[in-house]
Each structure stands twice: as C-alpha cells, then as structure tokens.
Amino acid sequence: MPIAEPETLMPARETAGRDAARRAAVAARDARADGRFVYAVRTTGVYCRPSCPSRAALPENVSFHDTCAAAEAAGFRPCRRCRPDEPALAHRHAASVARACRLIEGAETVPALDALAREAGLSPFHFHRVFKAVTGVTPKAYAGAHRAGRVAMGLRQAASVTEALYEAGYNTASRFYASAPERLGMSPSAYRRGGPGQAIRFAVGQCSLGAILVAATDRGVCAILLGDDPEPLVRDLQDCFPKADLIGDDPGFAALVAQVVGLVEAPGRGLDLPLDIGGTAFQQRVWEALRRIPPGTTATYAEVARAIGEPAAVRAVARACGANALAVAIPCHRVVRADGALSGYRWGVARKRDLLAREGVAR
C-alpha cells in the first residue's frame, strides 16, 4: 500500500515543478511566458523577461519572481536590454505602428519612411518590417490605401476630381489615375457622379443557400452575394453605385447567373469565368491564396498568412476574408480557425458548413 506523502512536502514539490517549467521557458527564450514571471541573476544584479536574449546564466545564480516589484524588492534592477518593467515588445511595436498610422492619416502629404521610423524609435529597415508584420502591408501601401479612401469620400463632395485628388494628398493626378480602376472599379470622374455610364448587370434569384445576387461589369463578375432576403442584396449594390446603370433582367445575363448558381450547388468544381476582383493589394494576395486551397480541404487563417509570406498578419487575413464579395468563387468558406471550428463567414456559419459538406469535408 503506498504511503501518503505528508502535506507539508507538497508546496515544495509544486515550487520545484513550477521552477523547472520556468527554467525551460527561459532556456527557450519563450516570449509567451513574458508577463507571467521574471528571473533575476545574482552575479549581475538585474532581472529579465523570460524572452531576454542576454547570455544564459548559471542555474545556481538564477532566482524567479512573480512580479517586477518582487524582484526589485529583493534588490534587483531591470535589464536595460529587454526592459521587463515596460510593456512587452509586441505591445510596444503595436503602439508604435498605431501612432505611425495616425501620422499617415493626419498628414497632408505621406510622411517619409525615415520620419515614421524616427518617431517610432527604430531604424527604417526595422520599422518597415515591424509595420508590415503588424498590419500586413507596408507603410507605403497603407498610405496609398488611405489616400484612395480619402479620394473616394472626397469625389462626392469636391468641386472637381482634381480638387479631391489634391485634398487627399496626391501631388500629381496621374499617379492616382493609373490605379483608379483597381481602387474604385471605374474612373474617378465616373465614381464622383455615382457611376453614371458604368454598366453593372445583375440578377437576383434563389439557390439552395437562399437568395443570391450576381453582378458583373464588363471586366468580369464583381459580386456574388448570399442572404435570406433579396432586397438587402440589391440595396447593397445600389448604395455602392447610386448612379450606375444597374441592368436587371437581362436575358443575356441568365447563362452567367446559371453558372454561378451551379458553382454554389457544387462548389468543388470551380468557376471558369473572369472576375472583377478589386480590393487592396494585400486583399488580392489573400484572395489569390484562397483560390489555391484545393476543393474538399480547409486551411487555417495562420496557414493562409504563412502562404502569402506574412505569418504575423493572421488578423489582417481574417479581415480580408470578411471583405470578400465573391462568395464561393473566392472560397473563403475553406478557411477555418486553428482548432478547426467554423466562424467568421460573411454569409453565415450555416452556409459555410453546408458548402464544406458539399465539397466532402467532414466536420
């Protein structure tokens, strides 16, 4: 019969086990342990984060403390390299990037990379990497997207297209005109007038997933929207281009709509039609990665982020999936959470589950 261990020995055993786990975290420089404890080194008199890149100390010289205050009460001072008494590096980077975004958004002209980096206290090269890791795009791309957004808002209010472009921070109109079709889906002047002359054919019908709206420009299919009620889908199209030539019930459009409905019914076979995708440069990279996910399989948001070379941009990938307006054609339904759970589908989790089931993905 085993002899019960005295209760007085249990705390010592628990402490030893906890310290062993902490030693392992320090040895691995595990950033996930930052904020949970700090370790102090007797020979140097400093305390550090578990992730501190400093040279490893001998185990007999290391002690562990639950908080910075406890380490300082024991006579240790904070490490000047990892700065354990300040917010974690990831938080500091996120705050620096947020400040940079506000500077970009509030500036008349786009701030130079050197100026943004100097404000963040980083070298231009390091700041560029940090900004892209946090936002998923470069500072230049972020500034371009923001200015394009300002143009889109200003075109409806300014006295002229040129005025809207200069108010948004473009020194020359030609730089914006070069990317206008991708940014706006039409020329700036047409967008300013609400899309007059821009022919957008559309049709609303029913499929096994409910109401479906299919719309296309002369460049290709620009929207495949799903919902419970046709009217909100039509309003979405009308709100975006209130003065465009919305052409409904076009007999020549019926064959294209039938192909799209067929895609919804059998999403694994793909859609052999040109698409008018639009979106930002980052969104287009994400959507292209989604189109490479084989039918009948799924990928996590983190896997998509790695596939586009942006492993830290998981949240940005999720936002790009949510911005996709081409249901099934750009198969964001094949993206799942890290634990395999279904969530975040623009047209409802039930439709996402149904589409995956049609492709043979067992849940």
C-alpha positions as MATLAB code, in Angstrom:
seq = 'MPIAEPETLMPARETAGRDAARRAAVAARDARADGRFVYAVRTTGVYCRPSCPSRAALPENVSFHDTCAAAEAAGFRPCRRCRPDEPALAHRHAASVARACRLIEGAETVPALDALAREAGLSPFHFHRVFKAVTGVTPKAYAGAHRAGRVAMGLRQAASVTEALYEAGYNTASRFYASAPERLGMSPSAYRRGGPGQAIRFAVGQCSLGAILVAATDRGVCAILLGDDPEPLVRDLQDCFPKADLIGDDPGFAALVAQVVGLVEAPGRGLDLPLDIGGTAFQQRVWEALRRIPPGTTATYAEVARAIGEPAAVRAVARACGANALAVAIPCHRVVRADGALSGYRWGVARKRDLLAREGVAR';
ca = [
       0.000    0.000    0.000;
       1.545    3.363   -0.998;
       2.385    5.716    1.800;
       0.681    9.082    1.576;
       3.063   11.985    1.147;
       2.953   14.493    4.010;
       1.038   17.627    3.039;
       3.943   19.761    4.267;
       6.041   18.444    1.381;
       3.522   19.282   -1.334;
       4.273   23.035   -1.586;
       7.976   22.297   -2.030;
       7.236   19.814   -4.801;
       4.893   22.262   -6.525;
       7.517   25.033   -6.303;
      10.168   22.748   -7.779;
       7.869   21.817  -10.655;
       6.992   25.446  -11.309;
      10.655   26.497  -11.268;
      11.534   23.681  -13.670;
       8.886   24.956  -16.095;
      10.208   28.490  -15.718;
      13.783   27.379  -16.350;
      12.624   25.668  -19.530;
      10.859   28.857  -20.671;
      13.973   30.949  -20.009;
      16.197   28.418  -21.811;
      13.855   28.580  -24.838;
      13.515   32.384  -24.555;
       9.773   31.790  -24.799;
       8.007   35.127  -25.332;
       4.709   33.516  -24.329;
       5.981   33.470  -20.727;
       6.626   37.222  -20.693;
       4.423   38.910  -18.115;
       3.944   35.712  -16.114;
       7.203   35.998  -14.178;
      10.696   37.483  -14.302;
      14.030   35.915  -13.488;
      16.944   37.565  -11.673;
      20.672   36.872  -11.911;
      22.670   37.286   -8.700;
      26.003   37.933  -10.422;
      24.710   40.858  -12.475;
      22.059   42.199  -10.099;
      19.450   42.536  -12.848;
      16.142   40.859  -13.605;
      14.840   39.999  -17.075;
      11.908   38.766  -19.100;
      11.900   35.041  -19.959;
      12.475   36.003  -23.600;
      15.508   38.196  -22.919;
      18.263   37.457  -25.478;
      21.019   38.023  -22.900;
      23.650   35.361  -22.327;
      22.348   32.423  -20.284;
      23.286   32.487  -16.582;
      24.313   29.539  -14.461;
      21.243   27.910  -12.879;
      22.580   28.371   -9.348;
      22.697   32.152   -9.916;
      19.091   32.443  -11.094;
      16.024   33.168   -8.983;
      12.420   33.605  -10.094;
       9.942   36.300   -9.063;
       6.249   36.623   -9.829;
       6.386   40.376  -10.473;
       8.838   43.150  -11.236;
       8.032   44.704   -7.875;
       9.024   41.487   -6.103;
      12.325   41.367   -7.992;
      13.097   44.993   -7.152;
      12.172   44.428   -3.507;
      14.798   41.680   -3.500;
      17.419   44.194   -4.625;
      17.484   43.629   -8.405;
      17.216   46.292  -11.109;
      15.505   45.920  -14.533;
      17.553   44.741  -17.505;
      18.271   47.577  -19.923;
      18.125   45.209  -22.868;
      14.705   43.552  -22.505;
      13.178   46.240  -20.219;
      10.926   43.917  -18.216;
       9.352   46.816  -16.310;
       7.897   48.232  -19.548;
       5.173   46.863  -21.851;
       6.147   43.787  -23.888;
       7.990   44.337  -27.160;
       4.985   43.219  -29.215;
       2.791   45.745  -27.411;
       5.363   48.495  -27.920;
       5.587   47.657  -31.610;
       1.804   47.664  -31.953;
       1.624   51.057  -30.234;
       4.374   52.441  -32.482;
       2.586   51.215  -35.602;
      -0.711   52.676  -34.376;
       0.988   56.064  -33.913;
       2.504   55.784  -37.380;
      -0.926   55.036  -38.869;
      -2.357   58.137  -37.197;
       0.534   60.211  -38.567;
      -0.092   58.881  -42.069;
      -3.822   59.530  -41.814;
      -3.385   63.071  -40.450;
      -0.605   64.265  -42.760;
      -1.196   66.451  -45.806;
       1.486   64.503  -47.663;
       2.690   60.982  -46.945;
       5.470   61.093  -44.307;
       8.819   59.656  -45.380;
       9.773   56.226  -44.066;
      12.727   57.770  -42.206;
      10.428   60.184  -40.383;
       7.990   57.447  -39.357;
      10.846   55.222  -38.183;
      12.400   58.066  -36.201;
       9.078   58.714  -34.461;
       8.897   55.006  -33.540;
      12.488   54.971  -32.291;
      13.520   52.306  -34.807;
      15.743   52.106  -37.839;
      13.908   52.483  -41.184;
      14.625   48.847  -42.080;
      13.388   47.523  -38.720;
      10.351   49.817  -38.694;
       9.380   48.662  -42.203;
       9.464   45.020  -41.051;
       7.545   45.747  -37.837;
       4.860   47.772  -39.649;
       4.300   45.037  -42.204;
       4.190   42.335  -39.515;
       1.516   44.226  -37.532;
      -0.688   45.499  -40.379;
       0.018   43.002  -43.156;
       1.020   45.762  -45.601;
       3.954   48.137  -45.999;
       3.755   51.780  -44.819;
       3.641   52.864  -48.463;
       0.746   50.518  -49.261;
      -1.135   51.635  -46.124;
      -0.698   55.284  -47.104;
      -1.858   54.527  -50.656;
      -4.971   52.738  -49.455;
      -5.772   55.543  -47.017;
      -5.359   58.239  -49.660;
      -7.504   56.264  -52.082;
     -10.182   56.066  -49.403;
      -9.998   59.823  -48.908;
     -10.387   60.308  -52.654;
     -13.437   58.036  -52.695;
     -15.089   60.140  -49.981;
     -13.959   63.448  -51.460;
     -15.119   62.713  -55.001;
     -18.733   63.005  -53.895;
     -18.188   66.426  -52.262;
     -15.333   68.250  -54.015;
     -15.951   70.757  -56.778;
     -13.800   68.743  -59.171;
     -11.887   65.487  -59.434;
      -8.587   67.388  -59.309;
      -9.600   69.108  -56.083;
     -10.475   65.769  -54.493;
      -7.137   64.267  -55.548;
      -5.056   67.124  -54.176;
      -7.043   67.301  -50.948;
      -6.332   63.599  -50.457;
      -2.595   64.235  -50.725;
      -1.773   63.353  -54.330;
       0.845   65.719  -55.732;
       0.039   64.664  -59.283;
      -3.290   63.371  -60.546;
      -1.622   60.899  -62.887;
      -0.417   58.709  -60.007;
      -3.970   58.110  -58.838;
      -5.471   57.731  -62.317;
      -3.017   54.914  -63.009;
      -4.586   52.799  -60.261;
      -8.136   54.202  -60.312;
      -9.840   51.208  -61.983;
      -8.448   48.861  -59.342;
      -9.172   51.273  -56.458;
     -12.637   52.443  -57.499;
     -13.799   49.990  -60.162;
     -14.134   52.878  -62.638;
     -12.619   56.244  -63.478;
     -12.571   58.914  -60.714;
     -14.969   61.143  -62.640;
     -17.437   58.295  -63.080;
     -17.168   57.395  -59.399;
     -17.752   61.022  -58.416;
     -21.010   61.019  -60.352;
     -22.088   57.791  -58.662;
     -21.170   55.559  -61.565;
     -23.143   57.002  -64.489;
     -22.391   55.111  -67.637;
     -20.838   52.238  -65.700;
     -22.932   49.271  -66.728;
     -23.397   46.773  -63.938;
     -25.591   43.885  -64.901;
     -27.141   41.952  -62.079;
     -29.737   39.374  -61.272;
     -31.281   38.116  -58.060;
     -32.572   34.635  -57.669;
     -32.805   31.664  -55.363;
     -30.415   28.825  -54.771;
     -30.262   26.098  -52.171;
     -28.499   28.515  -49.767;
     -31.206   31.185  -50.031;
     -31.211   34.414  -52.019;
     -28.293   35.075  -54.375;
     -27.264   38.233  -56.222;
     -24.829   38.042  -59.110;
     -23.391   41.255  -60.594;
     -20.812   41.859  -63.292;
     -19.034   44.708  -65.013;
     -17.531   44.411  -68.466;
     -14.345   43.173  -66.726;
     -15.988   40.182  -65.072;
     -18.126   39.031  -62.141;
     -17.797   41.665  -59.401;
     -20.206   40.364  -56.764;
     -21.760   37.105  -55.621;
     -23.816   37.861  -52.536;
     -25.810   35.425  -50.425;
     -28.578   36.162  -47.944;
     -32.006   35.382  -46.632;
     -33.815   38.211  -48.447;
     -33.146   39.554  -51.981;
     -33.944   43.179  -51.147;
     -30.942   43.873  -48.859;
     -28.647   42.412  -51.500;
     -29.968   44.802  -54.143;
     -29.715   47.748  -51.742;
     -26.046   46.943  -51.127;
     -25.395   47.244  -54.855;
     -27.456   50.419  -55.179;
     -25.795   52.088  -52.180;
     -22.346   51.464  -53.608;
     -23.148   52.931  -57.064;
     -26.341   55.008  -56.788;
     -25.986   56.475  -60.304;
     -24.581   53.475  -62.143;
     -26.555   51.846  -64.893;
     -27.831   48.809  -63.000;
     -29.217   46.456  -65.587;
     -31.535   43.787  -64.271;
     -33.421   41.016  -66.014;
     -31.007   40.984  -68.920;
     -31.742   37.803  -70.938;
     -28.095   37.584  -71.966;
     -27.066   37.522  -68.307;
     -29.075   34.423  -67.484;
     -26.416   31.967  -68.658;
     -23.766   33.562  -66.442;
     -26.082   33.508  -63.428;
     -26.800   29.846  -64.073;
     -23.065   29.120  -63.973;
     -22.712   30.916  -60.656;
     -25.690   29.096  -59.161;
     -24.150   25.865  -60.377;
     -20.974   26.791  -58.503;
     -22.942   27.236  -55.294;
     -24.603   23.873  -55.745;
     -21.262   22.159  -56.492;
     -18.532   24.448  -55.080;
     -15.781   21.909  -55.697;
     -15.819   22.288  -59.464;
     -14.759   25.938  -59.596;
     -15.960   28.838  -61.730;
     -14.499   29.280  -65.209;
     -15.425   32.947  -65.574;
     -13.388   36.193  -65.411;
     -13.629   38.024  -62.089;
     -13.537   41.765  -61.411;
     -11.925   41.363  -58.004;
     -10.784   44.866  -56.956;
      -9.657   45.251  -53.348;
      -6.342   46.370  -51.907;
      -3.035   44.787  -52.844;
      -3.000   42.834  -49.580;
      -6.586   41.635  -50.021;
      -5.804   40.452  -53.536;
      -2.859   38.413  -52.221;
      -5.096   36.786  -49.625;
      -7.875   36.082  -52.113;
      -5.420   34.560  -54.563;
      -4.166   32.272  -51.777;
      -7.757   31.255  -51.017;
      -8.278   30.276  -54.652;
      -5.294   27.926  -54.333;
      -6.883   25.932  -51.483;
      -7.959   22.644  -53.115;
     -11.660   21.758  -53.028;
     -12.512   19.358  -50.227;
      -9.786   20.727  -47.950;
      -9.508   23.566  -45.462;
      -6.762   25.898  -44.246;
      -6.441   27.951  -41.094;
      -6.075   31.726  -41.067;
      -2.491   31.234  -39.862;
      -1.737   28.893  -42.765;
      -3.062   31.430  -45.259;
      -0.923   34.125  -43.620;
       2.157   31.925  -43.999;
       1.223   31.119  -47.593;
       1.400   34.810  -48.552;
       4.640   35.282  -46.635;
       3.037   37.259  -43.769;
       2.930   34.833  -40.797;
       2.152   37.594  -38.306;
      -0.794   39.001  -40.281;
      -3.404   36.461  -39.132;
      -5.965   39.108  -38.149;
      -5.443   41.002  -41.391;
      -6.057   37.769  -43.285;
      -9.305   37.268  -41.373;
     -10.413   40.806  -42.263;
      -9.593   40.206  -45.924;
     -11.720   37.056  -45.851;
     -14.589   39.071  -44.389;
     -14.242   41.704  -47.122;
     -14.596   39.153  -49.915;
     -17.673   39.951  -52.014;
     -17.375   36.963  -54.337;
     -18.890   34.110  -52.361;
     -17.683   30.636  -53.327;
     -15.757   31.946  -56.366;
     -13.146   33.146  -53.881;
     -13.556   30.271  -51.416;
     -13.179   31.944  -48.041;
     -15.522   29.212  -46.748;
     -12.481   26.891  -46.798;
     -10.724   28.899  -44.080;
     -11.290   27.717  -40.513;
      -9.986   28.512  -37.047;
      -6.853   26.873  -35.678;
      -8.990   24.391  -33.718;
     -10.993   23.503  -36.841;
     -14.100   25.383  -35.711;
     -16.190   27.350  -38.212;
     -16.585   31.069  -37.638;
     -16.393   34.459  -39.252;
     -18.185   33.716  -42.520;
     -19.726   36.808  -44.084;
     -22.842   34.912  -45.154;
     -23.346   32.858  -42.005;
     -21.700   29.811  -40.431;
     -24.582   27.557  -41.513;
     -23.879   28.321  -45.188;
     -20.170   27.783  -44.603;
     -20.841   24.370  -43.089;
     -23.159   23.474  -45.976;
     -20.587   24.459  -48.622;
     -17.849   22.420  -46.947;
     -20.182   19.452  -46.699;
     -20.869   19.694  -50.435;
     -17.137   19.513  -51.035;
     -16.893   16.392  -48.880;
     -15.238   17.988  -45.850;
     -16.313   16.018  -42.774;
     -16.967   18.127  -39.685;
];
